[in-house]
Amino acid sequence: MSGKDETKSGKIRTEAEIRAERLAKTLRDNLQRRKQQARARRAGAADETTGLPGGRPAAKKDESDG
């Protein structure tokens, strides 16, 4: 990659500008996802995910042991 990208309008964007735009989009997507989760919690609906992604389920403790 040459570090520059030419858009349809002919404007040349630097690699830093491209990275900044990609970061801004990621942050917007994250904010929208967090807002949706907050709305679901207020509505009493369960979250779509449980725990950390890729995590193992917690081991159940046997209550009969004393």
Backbone as JSON Lines, residues from 0, in Angstrom:
{"i":0,"aa":"M","n":[0.85,-1.18,0.0],"ca":[0.0,0.0,0.0],"c":[0.89,1.23,0.0]}
{"i":1,"aa":"S","n":[0.56,2.21,-0.79],"ca":[1.4,3.39,-0.92],"c":[1.18,4.4,0.18]}
{"i":2,"aa":"G","n":[0.18,4.19,1.04],"ca":[-0.08,5.14,2.12],"c":[-1.06,6.22,1.71]}
{"i":3,"aa":"K","n":[-1.48,6.18,0.45],"ca":[-2.45,7.17,-0.02],"c":[-3.57,6.46,-0.75]}
{"i":4,"aa":"D","n":[-4.76,7.05,-0.7],"ca":[-5.93,6.46,-1.34],"c":[-6.65,7.58,-2.07]}
{"i":5,"aa":"E","n":[-7.05,7.32,-3.3],"ca":[-7.75,8.33,-4.07],"c":[-9.23,7.99,-4.12]}
{"i":6,"aa":"T","n":[-10.08,8.95,-3.71],"ca":[-11.51,8.74,-3.71],"c":[-12.09,9.09,-5.07]}
{"i":7,"aa":"K","n":[-13.39,8.87,-5.24],"ca":[-14.06,9.18,-6.5],"c":[-13.98,10.67,-6.84]}
{"i":8,"aa":"S","n":[-13.94,11.51,-5.8],"ca":[-13.88,12.95,-6.04],"c":[-12.48,13.4,-6.44]}
{"i":9,"aa":"G","n":[-11.51,12.48,-6.36],"ca":[-10.16,12.82,-6.76],"c":[-9.31,13.31,-5.61]}
{"i":10,"aa":"K","n":[-9.88,13.45,-4.43],"ca":[-9.14,13.92,-3.27],"c":[-8.25,12.78,-2.75]}
{"i":11,"aa":"I","n":[-7.03,13.07,-2.5],"ca":[-6.1,12.06,-2.0],"c":[-6.11,12.11,-0.48]}
{"i":12,"aa":"R","n":[-6.34,10.92,0.12],"ca":[-6.37,10.82,1.58],"c":[-5.11,10.11,2.04]}
{"i":13,"aa":"T","n":[-4.56,10.6,3.13],"ca":[-3.36,9.95,3.67],"c":[-3.78,8.74,4.49]}
{"i":14,"aa":"E","n":[-2.8,7.93,4.84],"ca":[-3.06,6.73,5.62],"c":[-3.6,7.1,7.01]}
{"i":15,"aa":"A","n":[-3.13,8.21,7.56],"ca":[-3.6,8.67,8.87],"c":[-5.08,9.06,8.81]}
{"i":16,"aa":"E","n":[-5.49,9.7,7.73],"ca":[-6.9,10.08,7.57],"c":[-7.78,8.84,7.43]}
{"i":17,"aa":"I","n":[-7.32,7.87,6.68],"ca":[-8.07,6.63,6.49],"c":[-8.23,5.93,7.83]}
{"i":18,"aa":"R","n":[-7.14,5.86,8.61],"ca":[-7.17,5.21,9.92],"c":[-8.12,5.94,10.86]}
{"i":19,"aa":"A","n":[-8.1,7.28,10.83],"ca":[-8.98,8.07,11.69],"c":[-10.45,7.83,11.33]}
{"i":20,"aa":"E","n":[-10.74,7.74,10.04],"ca":[-12.12,7.48,9.61],"c":[-12.57,6.09,10.05]}
{"i":21,"aa":"R","n":[-11.68,5.11,9.94],"ca":[-12.0,3.74,10.36],"c":[-12.23,3.68,11.87]}
{"i":22,"aa":"L","n":[-11.42,4.39,12.64],"ca":[-11.59,4.45,14.09],"c":[-12.91,5.11,14.46]}
{"i":23,"aa":"A","n":[-13.24,6.21,13.79],"ca":[-14.5,6.9,14.06],"c":[-15.69,5.99,13.79]}
{"i":24,"aa":"K","n":[-15.65,5.23,12.7],"ca":[-16.74,4.3,12.39],"c":[-16.85,3.22,13.46]}
{"i":25,"aa":"T","n":[-15.71,2.69,13.89],"ca":[-15.71,1.67,14.94],"c":[-16.32,2.21,16.22]}
{"i":26,"aa":"L","n":[-15.94,3.42,16.58],"ca":[-16.49,4.03,17.81],"c":[-17.99,4.26,17.69]}
{"i":27,"aa":"R","n":[-18.46,4.71,16.53],"ca":[-19.9,4.91,16.32],"c":[-20.65,3.59,16.44]}
{"i":28,"aa":"D","n":[-20.11,2.54,15.82],"ca":[-20.75,1.22,15.9],"c":[-20.81,0.72,17.33]}
{"i":29,"aa":"N","n":[-19.73,0.92,18.08],"ca":[-19.68,0.49,19.47],"c":[-20.72,1.25,20.3]}
{"i":30,"aa":"L","n":[-20.83,2.55,20.07],"ca":[-21.82,3.35,20.81],"c":[-23.23,2.88,20.51]}
{"i":31,"aa":"Q","n":[-23.53,2.59,19.25],"ca":[-24.86,2.12,18.9],"c":[-25.17,0.78,19.57]}
{"i":32,"aa":"R","n":[-24.17,-0.12,19.6],"ca":[-24.35,-1.42,20.24],"c":[-24.59,-1.26,21.74]}
{"i":33,"aa":"R","n":[-23.86,-0.38,22.39],"ca":[-24.04,-0.15,23.83],"c":[-25.39,0.48,24.13]}
{"i":34,"aa":"K","n":[-25.84,1.39,23.28],"ca":[-27.17,1.99,23.46],"c":[-28.25,0.93,23.34]}
{"i":35,"aa":"Q","n":[-28.1,0.04,22.36],"ca":[-29.08,-1.03,22.18],"c":[-29.12,-1.94,23.39]}
{"i":36,"aa":"Q","n":[-27.96,-2.26,23.96],"ca":[-27.92,-3.09,25.16],"c":[-28.6,-2.4,26.33]}
{"i":37,"aa":"A","n":[-28.38,-1.1,26.48],"ca":[-29.0,-0.35,27.57],"c":[-30.52,-0.33,27.39]}
{"i":38,"aa":"R","n":[-30.98,-0.15,26.16],"ca":[-32.43,-0.16,25.91],"c":[-33.02,-1.52,26.25]}
{"i":39,"aa":"A","n":[-32.31,-2.59,25.9],"ca":[-32.79,-3.94,26.18],"c":[-32.89,-4.16,27.69]}
{"i":40,"aa":"R","n":[-31.91,-3.67,28.43],"ca":[-31.95,-3.84,29.89],"c":[-33.13,-3.09,30.49]}
{"i":41,"aa":"R","n":[-33.38,-1.88,30.01],"ca":[-34.5,-1.09,30.53],"c":[-35.83,-1.76,30.21]}
{"i":42,"aa":"A","n":[-35.9,-2.42,29.06],"ca":[-37.13,-3.08,28.64],"c":[-37.3,-4.44,29.3]}
{"i":43,"aa":"G","n":[-36.28,-4.89,30.01],"ca":[-36.35,-6.17,30.69],"c":[-35.96,-7.34,29.81]}
{"i":44,"aa":"A","n":[-35.48,-7.09,28.61],"ca":[-35.07,-8.18,27.72],"c":[-33.66,-8.63,28.08]}
{"i":45,"aa":"A","n":[-33.36,-9.86,27.82],"ca":[-32.04,-10.4,28.12],"c":[-31.04,-9.92,27.07]}
{"i":46,"aa":"D","n":[-29.78,-9.8,27.49],"ca":[-28.71,-9.48,26.55],"c":[-28.51,-10.65,25.6]}
{"i":47,"aa":"E","n":[-28.02,-10.33,24.41],"ca":[-27.8,-11.38,23.41],"c":[-26.61,-12.25,23.77]}
{"i":48,"aa":"T","n":[-25.66,-11.72,24.52],"ca":[-24.46,-12.49,24.86],"c":[-24.45,-12.8,26.35]}
{"i":49,"aa":"T","n":[-23.71,-13.83,26.7],"ca":[-23.52,-14.14,28.11],"c":[-22.04,-14.27,28.38]}
{"i":50,"aa":"G","n":[-21.54,-13.56,29.34],"ca":[-20.13,-13.64,29.7],"c":[-19.23,-13.02,28.66]}
{"i":51,"aa":"L","n":[-17.97,-13.37,28.76],"ca":[-16.99,-12.85,27.83],"c":[-16.95,-13.71,26.57]}
{"i":52,"aa":"P","n":[-16.72,-13.12,25.42],"ca":[-16.63,-13.9,24.2],"c":[-15.47,-14.87,24.28]}
{"i":53,"aa":"G","n":[-15.71,-16.1,23.93],"ca":[-14.66,-17.1,23.94],"c":[-14.36,-17.68,25.3]}
{"i":54,"aa":"G","n":[-15.1,-17.26,26.3],"ca":[-14.86,-17.75,27.65],"c":[-15.5,-19.11,27.88]}
{"i":55,"aa":"R","n":[-15.02,-19.8,28.88],"ca":[-15.58,-21.1,29.22],"c":[-16.71,-20.9,30.22]}
{"i":56,"aa":"P","n":[-17.72,-21.76,30.21],"ca":[-18.79,-21.64,31.2],"c":[-18.25,-21.92,32.6]}
{"i":57,"aa":"A","n":[-18.83,-21.26,33.57],"ca":[-18.38,-21.43,34.95],"c":[-18.73,-22.83,35.44]}
{"i":58,"aa":"A","n":[-17.84,-23.4,36.22],"ca":[-18.08,-24.72,36.79],"c":[-19.08,-24.6,37.92]}
{"i":59,"aa":"K","n":[-20.05,-25.51,37.96],"ca":[-21.06,-25.47,39.01],"c":[-20.5,-26.1,40.28]}
{"i":60,"aa":"K","n":[-20.76,-25.45,41.4],"ca":[-20.29,-25.93,42.68],"c":[-21.3,-26.9,43.27]}
{"i":61,"aa":"D","n":[-20.84,-28.01,43.77],"ca":[-21.71,-29.01,44.36],"c":[-22.05,-28.58,45.78]}
{"i":62,"aa":"E","n":[-23.35,-28.34,46.04],"ca":[-23.77,-27.85,47.34],"c":[-23.88,-28.97,48.38]}
{"i":63,"aa":"S","n":[-23.8,-30.23,47.99],"ca":[-23.91,-31.33,48.93],"c":[-22.64,-31.51,49.74]}
{"i":64,"aa":"D","n":[-21.51,-30.96,49.25],"ca":[-20.26,-31.06,50.0],"c":[-20.34,-30.14,51.21]}
{"i":65,"aa":"G","n":[-19.87,-30.61,52.36],"ca":[-20.03,-29.83,53.57],"c":[-18.82,-29.39,54.16]}
